[in-house]
Amino acid sequence: LTSTGKIYSGCNIENTSYPLSTCAERTIVVKAVSEGEKSFQKIVITSDVEIGFIGPCGSCRQTLAEFGLDLDVYLINIKNESKMYKLRDLLPVAFIPHDLEKSRANHYVIE
């Protein structure tokens, strides 16, 4: 759900070269941003597991973090059980766009 109230859906796009695959979460972000969206309120991730939940992978967490760490992330399994997290809880010590500005201002020397 974007901040403008639009809902986007997505799916995994598998590739025989797995690193080239695109997760559903990133598919949604690309679709929404390509249509002019700039921020998100929540994302719902469903899975076919019966026990527990499947959260977004690290790449998807980082992609979502580019739009803010206060995003509500809902995980739903095949039994329709759900759990909600804030993205900041799924990606502690996140590297976000603001950090790029800080790193440009500081020069580090590693010896």
N, C-alpha and C positions, 0 to 999 in steps of 0.2 A: 504494500500500500504506500503510495507516494504522498508527499505533503499536500499535493493538490487533490487528493482523493481518488486517484486512478489506481486500478488494480492491474498488474501485469502477471502473466504466467510464463513458466519456462520449463524446459526439460534438459536432461543430460544429453549432450551430443557426443557420442562415443566415437573414437578414432582408433584404428588398429595400433597406432603409435600413441599409447596412453597419455603421454605428456601434452599431446595436441588436443585432447578431449576438452570439452567445456562443460562445467557443472551447471545445473539448473539455476543456481543463485547468480552466477555471472551472466548467464543468458538473460535473466530478468533485468539485471543492471544495464546491460548493453541495450536491450530493447527500450527501457524507460529513458535512459539518457539520450538515445538517438531520437526520441520523440520530444525532447526538451525538458525532461524532468531533471531536477537538481538535488532533491532530497527525498528521503524515505522515512516513514513512520514505523513500519513493521514489515517483517518478512515471515512467511509461514512455510515451513519445510516439512513435507510429508515423506514417510517411508513405509516400506512393507514389512518392517520388523515387528515381531510380536512382543518382544521383551526389550525394554529400554527405548532409546531414541537414536537417531543419526543426526549429528550436527553438521554444520558446514565445514568443509576442509580449510586448511590454513590459507590457501590462496583466496578462497571466497571470503573468509573472515577479513583478510587484508583489503580486498576489493570493497567490501561493505564499509570498512572503517574509513575509507576515503570520504564517505558521506556523513560520518558522525558516529560516535561510540554509544549514543543513547538509543540506538535502534532496538526495538523489541524484536526478539527472535523467538518464534513459536515453533516447537518441534512436536510433530504428531505422528504416532505410530498407527499400524493397521487396526488396532483395537480402538482407535479414536481417543486414546489417552494423550494428554498434552503436557508440555512443560514450557515455561517461558523464561528466557534469560535476557539480560541486557547484553548487547554486543561487547561492551567493555569487560564483562565478566568472562566472555568466551575468548577474548584477546587481551589479556593483561599486558601491561607495559607496551601498548600498541605504538607502532611507528606511523604517525599520521602527517598530513601535509604541513601542519604547523611545525613539526620537528625539522623539516627541510630548511625552514627559515632560521631556526636556531642553529642548525649545523653549519650553515653558510656564515653565520656570525662568529663562530668559534673555529679555531684551527687547532687540531690535535696533532701531537707528535708522539709516535710510538717508537720506543727504542728497544 
